[in-house]
Amino acid sequence: MGIDKRLAIIGGAGTMGTAVVRGLLRAGAMSPEQLLVAARRESSLAHLAELGVTLGTDNRGAVEGADVVLLAVHPGQVAGVLRQIGPTLQTTQLIISVATGIPTSRVEELTERDVPVVRAAPNLAAVVGASITVLCAGRQAEERHMDLAREIFGTVGEVETLDEIHMNACTALGGCGPAFVFKCIEALAEGGVKMGLPRMASRRMAAQMMLGAAHMVLVTGEHPAALKDQVTTPGGCTIDGITKLEERGLPIALIEAVETSARKAAKLFDS
Ligand SMILES: NC(=O)c1ccc[n+]([C@@H]2O[C@H](COP(=O)([O-])OP(=O)(O)OC[C@H]3O[C@@H](n4cnc5c(N)ncnc54)[C@H](OP(=O)(O)O)[C@@H]3O)[C@@H](O)[C@H]2O)c1
């Protein structure tokens, strides 16, 4: 069954907004008539013209016609947009914010009324329908609002719900994580090239191998260490590679990458 609401996406011409628009339409969860997409500049919206959704640069107008408002602008633009649309917001509407590092309390404060707010931390893989999106509820958000947010983000991947205290860690692991993995894929592919593999074959192999390994963790539910042992024949070649990874500090580098990004995410709101 589809979502029986009208959704305004402020910043909908951007990477995340566009991913959600395409996800909803691809899944048949909403029809183009239910979607109002607003951006700052008309020219940014051109790539959405073929979808048949309503496009414009009037944020207030978009919000007036909506049941749900998805804020998909950069964190630094949230205050300006909320001050602009605040006077038109109704407590019957729901705000979902994907702005990294902005707490629900800040969004609530900026709306200056008791509008329910849900915060979402999706990632870039939403573009191909493979995000892991973490949701948390603001003060006024009820279970029905969370269900609606789950339905919307379920069209661009998997959805988890956690307390807001975890959101900076989720941003680091789920949101920044794809960049860490792209670095790993790039480096693994370089390893293949170093050993003489054709570039394209090496990149494809690295990416598909990573996808397959991730799929195994999710499908089997086994601990990654147990799966690693299944690959690592005693005295074989894998243990030599693993020894090199340990020697070079890969595990600690990844742990610290998540920690550092989470600490930075916590500071984004203050800066
Ligand atoms: N990309 C990711 O991987 C990712 C992951 C998790 C969360 N997020 C969050 O998602 C949000 C959007 O990120 P993004 O990567 O999609 O950014 P983006 O591609 O740069 O898109 C931002 C969009 O916001 C629009 N915009 C800016 N100011 C506006 C205003 N005053 N009124 C209406 N629209 C306005 C821009 O329109 P113009 O083009 O016309 O300027 C643009 O369409 C950010 O808060 C980010 O933290 C992103």
The ligand as an SDF file (V2000), in Angstrom:
LIG
                    3D

 48 52  0  0  0  0  0  0  0  0999 V2000
   25.0330   13.2410    0.8120 N   0  0  0  0  0  0  0  0  0  0  0  0
   25.1140   12.3780    1.8230 C   0  0  0  0  0  0  0  0  0  0  0  0
   25.8040   11.3350    1.7580 O   0  0  0  0  0  0  0  0  0  0  0  0
   24.3320   12.6320    3.0850 C   0  0  0  0  0  0  0  0  0  0  0  0
   24.2230   11.6010    4.0400 C   0  0  0  0  0  0  0  0  0  0  0  0
   23.4930   11.8450    5.2190 C   0  0  0  0  0  0  0  0  0  0  0  0
   22.9120   13.0830    5.4400 C   0  0  0  0  0  0  0  0  0  0  0  0
   23.0760   14.0540    4.5030 N   0  0  0  0  0  0  0  0  0  0  0  0
   22.4920   15.3640    4.7920 C   0  0  0  0  0  0  0  0  0  0  0  0
   21.5560   15.6770    3.7920 O   0  0  0  0  0  0  0  0  0  0  0  0
   21.5000   17.0860    3.6220 C   0  0  0  0  0  0  0  0  0  0  0  0
   21.6430   17.3850    2.1360 C   0  0  0  0  0  0  0  0  0  0  0  0
   22.8770   16.8810    1.6770 O   0  0  0  0  0  0  0  0  0  0  0  0
   23.1310   16.6680    0.1300 P   0  0  0  0  0  0  0  0  0  0  0  0
   24.3870   15.8940    0.0140 O   0  0  0  0  0  0  0  0  0  0  0  0
   21.8860   16.1770   -0.5290 O   0  0  0  0  0  0  0  0  0  0  0  0
   23.3990   18.1960   -0.3020 O   0  0  0  0  0  0  0  0  0  0  0  0
   23.3360   18.8550   -1.7670 P   0  0  0  0  0  0  0  0  0  0  0  0
   23.4580   17.8290   -2.8180 O   0  0  0  0  0  0  0  0  0  0  0  0
   24.3220   19.9790   -1.7640 O   0  0  0  0  0  0  0  0  0  0  0  0
   21.8610   19.4600   -1.8300 O   0  0  0  0  0  0  0  0  0  0  0  0
   21.4500   20.5280   -1.0200 C   0  0  0  0  0  0  0  0  0  0  0  0
   20.1830   21.0790   -1.6270 C   0  0  0  0  0  0  0  0  0  0  0  0
   19.6990   22.1070   -0.7520 O   0  0  0  0  0  0  0  0  0  0  0  0
   19.1880   23.1350   -1.5830 C   0  0  0  0  0  0  0  0  0  0  0  0
   19.0810   24.3680   -0.8000 N   0  0  0  0  0  0  0  0  0  0  0  0
   20.0660   25.0680   -0.2340 C   0  0  0  0  0  0  0  0  0  0  0  0
   19.5720   26.1300    0.4230 N   0  0  0  0  0  0  0  0  0  0  0  0
   18.2350   26.1000    0.2390 C   0  0  0  0  0  0  0  0  0  0  0  0
   17.1630   26.9330    0.6340 C   0  0  0  0  0  0  0  0  0  0  0  0
   17.3600   28.0230    1.3890 N   0  0  0  0  0  0  0  0  0  0  0  0
   15.9200   26.5680    0.2640 N   0  0  0  0  0  0  0  0  0  0  0  0
   15.6900   25.4580   -0.4880 C   0  0  0  0  0  0  0  0  0  0  0  0
   16.6600   24.6450   -0.9060 N   0  0  0  0  0  0  0  0  0  0  0  0
   17.9180   24.9630   -0.5510 C   0  0  0  0  0  0  0  0  0  0  0  0
   20.1390   23.2180   -2.7210 C   0  0  0  0  0  0  0  0  0  0  0  0
   19.5290   23.8990   -3.7860 O   0  0  0  0  0  0  0  0  0  0  0  0
   20.4450   24.6530   -4.8950 P   0  0  0  0  0  0  0  0  0  0  0  0
   21.1400   23.5440   -5.6470 O   0  0  0  0  0  0  0  0  0  0  0  0
   19.4530   25.3650   -5.7210 O   0  0  0  0  0  0  0  0  0  0  0  0
   21.3910   25.5180   -4.1360 O   0  0  0  0  0  0  0  0  0  0  0  0
   20.3390   21.7290   -2.9950 C   0  0  0  0  0  0  0  0  0  0  0  0
   19.3070   21.2320   -3.8200 O   0  0  0  0  0  0  0  0  0  0  0  0
   22.6180   17.6820    4.4670 C   0  0  0  0  0  0  0  0  0  0  0  0
   22.1070   18.2190    5.6590 O   0  0  0  0  0  0  0  0  0  0  0  0
   23.5010   16.5070    4.7810 C   0  0  0  0  0  0  0  0  0  0  0  0
   24.1220   16.6400    6.0330 O   0  0  0  0  0  0  0  0  0  0  0  0
   23.7540   13.8520    3.3360 C   0  0  0  0  0  0  0  0  0  0  0  0
  1  2  1  0
  2  3  2  0
  2  4  1  0
  4  5  1  0
  4 48  2  0
  5  6  2  0
  6  7  1  0
  7  8  2  0
  8  9  1  0
  8 48  1  0
  9 10  1  0
  9 46  1  0
 10 11  1  0
 11 12  1  0
 11 44  1  0
 12 13  1  0
 13 14  1  0
 14 15  2  0
 14 16  1  0
 14 17  1  0
 17 18  1  0
 18 19  2  0
 18 20  1  0
 18 21  1  0
 21 22  1  0
 22 23  1  0
 23 24  1  0
 23 42  1  0
 24 25  1  0
 25 26  1  0
 25 36  1  0
 26 27  1  0
 26 35  1  0
 27 28  2  0
 28 29  1  0
 29 30  1  0
 29 35  2  0
 30 31  1  0
 30 32  2  0
 32 33  1  0
 33 34  2  0
 34 35  1  0
 36 37  1  0
 36 42  1  0
 37 38  1  0
 38 39  2  0
 38 40  1  0
 38 41  1  0
 42 43  1  0
 44 45  1  0
 44 46  1  0
 46 47  1  0
M  CHG  2   8   1  16  -1
M  END
$$$$
